[in-house]
Amino acid sequence: MVCHCPRHGGSAVYGNAGAFGGDMNDNLVWVELLTKNGREKLSVGQMGYGYRTSVLKRGEKNGIILSALLKLKNSTKEEVSVKIDQFSERRKATQPPGASMGSMFKNPEGDYAGRLIEAAGLKGTRIGSAEISMVHGNFFINHGETKAEDVRALIVLVQKTVLEKFDTHLELEVELVGEWNV
């Protein structure tokens, strides 16, 4: 079941979005693309899914997502409601409220980006109106007037500090649009 996923359908398919142990790879049957050659369907196997990536995201295949067929578990309305409530409660307990971009960095193999950021002592670090959340280190909070350069500076600081302290490069999970020089 995919619900309360902080992305829209097309971008969820594009980036293999997921939460709480599931992702699009678990649910996609096929995706229909508009390519330079016309309409084309790709099966889940052809999507080349990995952790928050796909053939589309890696640029190995180009096209516009037109539609997707998802397989979902057959559940009653009550079962779905309970599951949504459980996910919502878990999210409220582990993620900061307010304006954020969601998870900033992908989890490195065998560890968690949030744990590394917290262990590096960066929780609460603030540049301008952008702050590394005190609730979860992998979330950057927008306190109202956050500028792109504030977010960029926090990204660079986190990546540099975690690399120096733990010899681990944190790869961005968010998509940066435009010229960022990160």
N, C-alpha and C positions, 0 to 999 in steps of 0.2 A: 504494500500500500504506500502510495506517495501522497502526502498531504502537508499542508503548511510549509511547503518548500519555498524558500525565498528567491524564486526565479519564476519566469514565465515559461510556458510549455516548450517553445522553440529553443530557448536558451538552456533549459533543463536537458533536452535531448542533445544539444550541441556540446555541452560541457560535462555530461554524465553527472548531473546534480544528484545529490542525495543527502540523507540525514538518518541518524539513528540506525546505522547498519544496512541501509538499503540504498539503491541508486537506480538510475534509468536502465542500466544493464540488466537489472533483475526484472524489469517490467516492459521494456520495449519489445514489440514484435517486428515492426518495420517503421521506417520513416520515408516519406516522399519528399524528394528534392526537386527544385527547378534548377537545372544545370544549363550550361551553354548548348547542350545537345537536346534539351527538352526535359520532360519529366522522367524521374528515375527513382526506383524504390531500392532502399538498402535494408537488408535484414539486420537484426541486432549483431550478428556475427561479423557483418561487413562494416559495422561502425567502429571497430577497433578500440573498444572502450578500455580505459584504464582509469586509475584514480583521477577523477575530475578532468578527463581528457577524452578525445575521440579523433577519428580521422578528419573530421571537419575542423575541430579546434587546432589540430596540428597542421592544417593546411594541405593534407594529403589528398583531400577531396574537396571540391568547391561547389557550393550550391546554396540555394535559399530553402529553408525548411518550410514546406507547405502544410504537411500534416504528419501525424504519427498515430500508430495503433499501439495501445498499451494493453497488456493483460493485467487484470486486477483480481485479487482474491475475492471469491463470492462471499459476501458478508451481509448480515442484516444491518439495517439502519442503526440499530442500537449498538452493534459491535463496532461499526465505523465511528459512531459518536464517542464511545468509550476510548477507542484508540486515538482519536484526535485529541480528546481531553488529556490522555496520558502524555502524548507528545508535547502538547502545549504546557503542561505542568513541568515536564522535564526541561523544556526550553526556558521557561520562566525561572527555574531553579539554578540553571547553569549558564545562562547567557544574560548579558546586560539589557535593561530596558532602554528605550529611547532610540535616537538616530545612530545607526551604525551601518557598515557595509557588509555585515556578516563576517564569516571567517576570512581573515586577511591572507593567511598563509596556508598552504597545503601541509598536512601532517607528514613529516619525514618518515621513512620506513622504520618501524619499530619504536616510534616515539610520537609525541604530540607537540605541535607548534606552541600551543598555549602553555604547556608545562615548561618548555625551554625558555619562552619569553618571561614567564614568572620566575624561573630559577635564575635567570640573568638579572633579576631585580628591576625589570622594566615596567611592571604594573604601575599605573598612575603617572607615568611619564607623559608630559604634555608639551606640545609645541603649538603655539598659537591656540586655536580652539579645538585642536585634535588631541585626543588623549587615549592612551592604551588603557583599556577598561580595568578597573579594580576588581570586577567580578570575574572576568575571563581574559587572559592575556592576549588571545588571538583576535580580539575585537577592538577596533578603533572607534571611539565615540566622537560624534560631531556635537560640539557644544553651541552651535548656532551660526557662527561666522567662519567656519573652517574653510581654509583655502587649499587648493590642490598642492601647493608647495609645502604646506604643513603636513599633509598626509605623506607626501614624498619624503620629507625629512624624517618622519617616524619610520617609514619603510626602510630607508637606508640605515638608520640607527639600529633598528631591530636586527636586520640582516647582518650588519657589521658586528654587533655585540654578540649575537648567538654564534656566529662563525668563529670569533675570537675565543669565546668561552667554551664552546662545545664542539668545535670543528664540524659544524653542521650548517649547510646552506639552506635557508628557508626560501622555498619557491612560492611566488605569489599564487593565491587561489583566485583573487579578484582579477578582472580584466581591466587594464589601464587603457584608456582611449586617448589618443593624441600623443604628443611628444613629451615624455617624462624623464628620459635619460636616467633610468634606474638600472 
